[in-house]
Amino acid sequence: MSSFEGGATGRVAVVTGAASGMGQAIGRRLAARGHRVALLDLDGDGAGRVAEDCRAQGGRALARKVDVADRAAIDEALGDVRKELGPIEIMVTSAGLDAFASFTEISAAAWDRMIAVNLTGTFHCLQSAVPDMLAARWGRIVTISSSSAQSGAPRMAHYVASKGGVVALTRALALELAPHGITVNTIPPGFIDTPMARRAEAKGDIPSIDAIAARTPVRRAGTPDDIAAACAFLCSDEAGYITGQVIGVNGGWYL
């Protein structure tokens, strides 16, 4: 979205993985809806550029360089968010790592890093933010998982396992937090044309994006904005009766 919609219902939203791809689109979309956004990413410069764009459109935004696997860094960053923007009411965990390797070639270190970023990083972000939502008796959490957690994927056992854990964590938290006015849902994207996907294509880890798009029922690859649109709805007041759900945004693939 390129125009600022504003509005009196703006809340404080934190988006991880916000320097590019889906996280960037989600951050922009939430800012355009009038939310005060905090954009977290290991690529601090990239997150800063997104924050500048949001401010240029009339929004309030800040950026922080953060490794979501580092709990102390997460706590520090969210402390800055509270000081500058206010208590956290919306959390979207889009930061993630992918990798391709045959199962017998996945090292213990590679496994640990994948789980640390994709699953434990999600845990860190949510546990650090949820107290604000409990105090407010209102909150919206959206995790970004993966359709591969539903279908499986060869040469990605560590990635699929980490994203499957995100789905399970989402469902558990939805039940625990629902009585407190907090919804928790996950979006498992289908194939989305992102810089991460382009890198995988260039390395030969996935078929060409055009070939994948041709097999998708809607006959195109998804875009980051497709994910951002669904995420923005799940973060709204209108989505208050939706929780614990796996909201597939996948161009028609049945999973």
C-alpha positions as CSV (number, residue, x, y, z in Angstrom):
1,M,0.0,0.0,0.0
2,S,1.4,3.4,-0.9
3,S,-1.1,5.7,0.7
4,F,-1.6,6.4,4.4
5,E,-5.1,5.6,5.5
6,G,-4.7,6.9,9.0
7,G,-7.6,6.5,11.5
8,A,-8.2,6.9,15.1
9,T,-7.8,3.2,16.0
10,G,-4.1,3.0,15.5
11,R,-2.3,0.6,17.8
12,V,1.3,-0.4,18.4
13,A,2.4,-3.2,16.0
14,V,5.7,-5.0,16.0
15,V,6.8,-6.9,12.8
16,T,9.9,-9.1,12.7
17,G,11.7,-9.9,9.4
18,A,10.5,-6.5,8.3
19,A,13.4,-5.5,6.0
20,S,12.2,-7.3,2.9
21,G,9.6,-9.7,1.5
22,M,6.5,-10.5,3.5
23,G,7.6,-8.7,6.6
24,Q,8.3,-5.5,4.7
25,A,4.8,-5.7,3.1
26,I,3.1,-6.4,6.4
27,G,4.9,-3.5,8.1
28,R,3.9,-1.1,5.3
29,R,0.3,-2.3,5.4
30,L,-0.1,-1.9,9.1
31,A,1.5,1.5,9.0
32,A,-0.9,2.5,6.2
33,R,-3.8,1.5,8.4
34,G,-2.7,4.0,11.0
35,H,-0.8,1.7,13.4
36,R,2.5,2.8,15.0
37,V,4.9,0.2,13.7
38,A,8.2,-1.2,15.0
39,L,10.2,-3.0,12.3
40,L,12.7,-5.6,13.5
41,D,15.2,-7.4,11.3
42,L,18.8,-8.7,11.4
43,D,19.2,-6.3,8.4
44,G,19.0,-3.1,10.4
45,D,19.7,-0.9,7.5
46,G,16.9,-2.5,5.4
47,A,14.4,-2.2,8.3
48,G,15.5,1.5,8.6
49,R,14.7,2.2,5.0
50,V,11.2,0.6,5.4
51,A,10.6,2.8,8.5
52,E,11.7,5.9,6.6
53,D,9.2,5.0,3.8
54,C,6.4,4.6,6.4
55,R,7.2,7.9,8.0
56,A,7.2,9.6,4.5
57,Q,3.6,8.3,4.0
58,G,2.6,10.0,7.3
59,G,3.0,7.0,9.7
60,R,5.0,6.5,12.9
61,A,7.7,3.9,12.6
62,L,10.9,2.9,14.2
63,A,13.5,0.2,13.2
64,R,15.8,-2.0,15.2
65,K,18.5,-4.4,14.2
66,V,17.7,-7.7,16.0
67,D,18.5,-11.4,15.8
68,V,15.3,-13.0,17.0
69,A,17.3,-15.9,18.4
70,D,18.8,-13.5,20.9
71,R,16.3,-13.1,23.8
72,A,18.2,-10.3,25.4
73,A,18.2,-8.3,22.1
74,I,14.5,-8.9,21.7
75,D,13.7,-7.7,25.2
76,E,15.9,-4.6,24.7
77,A,14.2,-3.8,21.3
78,L,10.7,-4.2,22.7
79,G,11.7,-2.0,25.6
80,D,12.6,0.7,23.1
81,V,9.3,0.2,21.4
82,R,7.4,0.7,24.6
83,K,9.3,3.9,25.3
84,E,8.9,5.4,21.9
85,L,5.5,4.1,20.7
86,G,3.7,2.6,23.7
87,P,2.6,-0.8,24.9
88,I,2.6,-3.6,22.2
89,E,-0.8,-4.7,21.0
90,I,0.0,-6.4,17.7
91,M,2.8,-8.8,17.0
92,V,3.6,-10.4,13.7
93,T,6.5,-12.8,13.5
94,S,7.7,-13.0,10.0
95,A,11.5,-13.4,10.6
96,G,12.7,-16.7,9.2
97,L,15.5,-18.7,7.8
98,D,15.4,-21.3,5.1
99,A,17.9,-23.9,3.9
100,F,18.1,-26.9,1.6
101,A,20.0,-30.1,2.4
102,S,19.4,-33.8,2.3
103,F,18.3,-35.1,5.7
104,T,21.5,-37.1,6.2
105,E,23.6,-34.0,5.4
106,I,21.9,-31.6,7.9
107,S,24.4,-30.8,10.6
108,A,23.5,-30.5,14.2
109,A,24.6,-26.9,14.0
110,A,22.3,-26.2,11.0
111,W,19.4,-27.9,12.7
112,D,20.0,-25.9,15.9
113,R,20.2,-22.5,14.0
114,M,17.0,-23.3,12.1
115,I,15.0,-24.1,15.2
116,A,16.6,-21.1,17.0
117,V,15.5,-18.6,14.4
118,N,12.2,-20.0,13.2
119,L,10.7,-21.5,16.3
120,T,12.6,-20.3,19.4
121,G,12.7,-16.8,17.8
122,T,9.0,-16.8,17.6
123,F,8.7,-17.9,21.2
124,H,11.1,-15.1,22.3
125,C,9.1,-12.4,20.5
126,L,5.7,-13.6,21.7
127,Q,6.7,-14.2,25.3
128,S,8.3,-10.8,25.5
129,A,5.3,-9.0,24.0
130,V,2.3,-10.9,25.5
131,P,2.4,-9.2,29.0
132,D,1.4,-5.9,27.3
133,M,-1.6,-7.6,25.7
134,L,-2.6,-9.3,28.9
135,A,-2.6,-5.9,30.7
136,A,-4.7,-4.4,27.9
137,R,-7.0,-7.4,27.6
138,W,-6.6,-7.0,23.9
139,G,-4.1,-8.3,21.4
140,R,-3.5,-9.7,18.0
141,I,-0.8,-12.2,17.2
142,V,-0.1,-13.5,13.7
143,T,2.7,-16.0,13.1
144,I,4.1,-16.6,9.6
145,S,4.5,-20.4,9.2
146,S,4.7,-22.3,5.9
147,S,2.6,-24.5,3.7
148,S,5.4,-26.9,3.8
149,A,4.5,-27.6,7.4
150,Q,1.3,-29.0,6.1
151,S,2.5,-30.8,3.0
152,G,6.1,-31.6,3.8
153,A,9.0,-30.7,1.5
154,P,12.1,-32.7,0.4
155,R,15.5,-31.5,1.4
156,M,14.0,-29.2,4.0
157,A,13.4,-31.4,7.0
158,H,14.8,-28.8,9.5
159,Y,12.8,-26.0,8.0
160,V,9.6,-28.0,7.9
161,A,10.0,-29.1,11.4
162,S,10.6,-25.6,12.6
163,K,7.5,-24.2,10.9
164,G,5.4,-27.1,12.1
165,G,6.4,-26.1,15.6
166,V,5.2,-22.6,14.8
167,V,1.8,-23.9,13.8
168,A,1.6,-26.0,17.0
169,L,2.7,-23.1,19.2
170,T,0.1,-20.9,17.6
171,R,-2.7,-23.3,18.4
172,A,-1.6,-23.7,22.0
173,L,-1.3,-20.0,22.6
174,A,-4.7,-19.4,21.0
175,L,-6.4,-21.5,23.6
176,E,-4.4,-20.1,26.5
177,L,-4.9,-16.4,25.5
178,A,-8.4,-16.4,24.2
179,P,-10.0,-15.6,27.6
180,H,-7.8,-12.5,27.7
181,G,-9.0,-10.9,24.5
182,I,-6.0,-12.0,22.5
183,T,-6.3,-13.8,19.2
184,V,-3.5,-15.9,17.8
185,N,-3.5,-17.2,14.2
186,T,-0.9,-18.4,11.7
187,I,-0.6,-17.8,8.0
188,P,1.2,-20.6,6.1
189,P,2.1,-18.9,2.8
190,G,2.0,-20.9,-0.4
191,F,4.7,-20.0,-3.0
192,I,5.4,-16.2,-2.6
193,D,7.7,-14.3,-4.9
194,T,10.2,-12.9,-2.4
195,P,13.9,-12.2,-2.3
196,M,14.4,-15.4,-0.4
197,A,12.5,-17.4,-3.1
198,R,14.6,-15.7,-5.8
199,R,17.8,-16.7,-4.0
200,A,16.6,-20.3,-3.8
201,E,15.7,-20.2,-7.5
202,A,19.1,-18.8,-8.4
203,K,20.9,-21.6,-6.5
204,G,18.7,-24.3,-8.2
205,D,17.1,-25.3,-4.9
206,I,13.6,-24.8,-6.3
207,P,12.1,-24.9,-9.8
208,S,11.8,-21.6,-11.7
209,I,9.2,-19.2,-10.3
210,D,7.4,-19.2,-13.6
211,A,7.1,-23.0,-13.5
212,I,5.7,-23.0,-10.0
213,A,3.3,-20.2,-10.9
214,A,2.0,-22.2,-13.9
215,R,1.1,-25.1,-11.6
216,T,-0.7,-22.9,-9.1
217,P,-4.5,-23.0,-9.5
218,V,-4.7,-19.2,-9.8
219,R,-1.8,-19.3,-12.3
220,R,0.5,-16.9,-10.6
221,A,2.9,-16.7,-7.7
222,G,1.8,-15.0,-4.6
223,T,3.1,-11.6,-3.7
224,P,4.1,-10.2,-0.3
225,D,1.0,-7.9,-0.5
226,D,-1.2,-11.0,-0.6
227,I,0.1,-12.1,2.8
228,A,0.0,-8.5,4.1
229,A,-3.7,-8.1,3.2
230,A,-4.6,-11.3,5.1
231,C,-2.4,-10.3,8.0
232,A,-3.9,-6.9,8.3
233,F,-7.4,-8.3,8.6
234,L,-6.3,-10.8,11.3
235,C,-4.8,-7.9,13.2
236,S,-8.1,-5.9,13.1
237,D,-11.0,-5.5,15.5
238,E,-13.2,-7.2,12.9
239,A,-11.2,-10.5,13.4
240,G,-11.9,-10.8,17.1
241,Y,-13.8,-14.1,16.7
242,I,-11.0,-15.7,14.7
243,T,-8.3,-17.5,16.7
244,G,-6.3,-20.7,16.6
245,Q,-6.7,-20.8,12.8
246,V,-4.4,-21.8,10.0
247,I,-5.3,-19.3,7.3
248,G,-3.8,-20.5,4.1
249,V,-2.9,-17.9,1.5
250,N,-1.7,-20.2,-1.2
251,G,-3.4,-19.5,-4.6
252,G,-5.7,-22.5,-4.3
253,W,-3.4,-25.3,-3.3
254,Y,-5.4,-27.7,-1.2
255,L,-3.3,-28.7,1.8
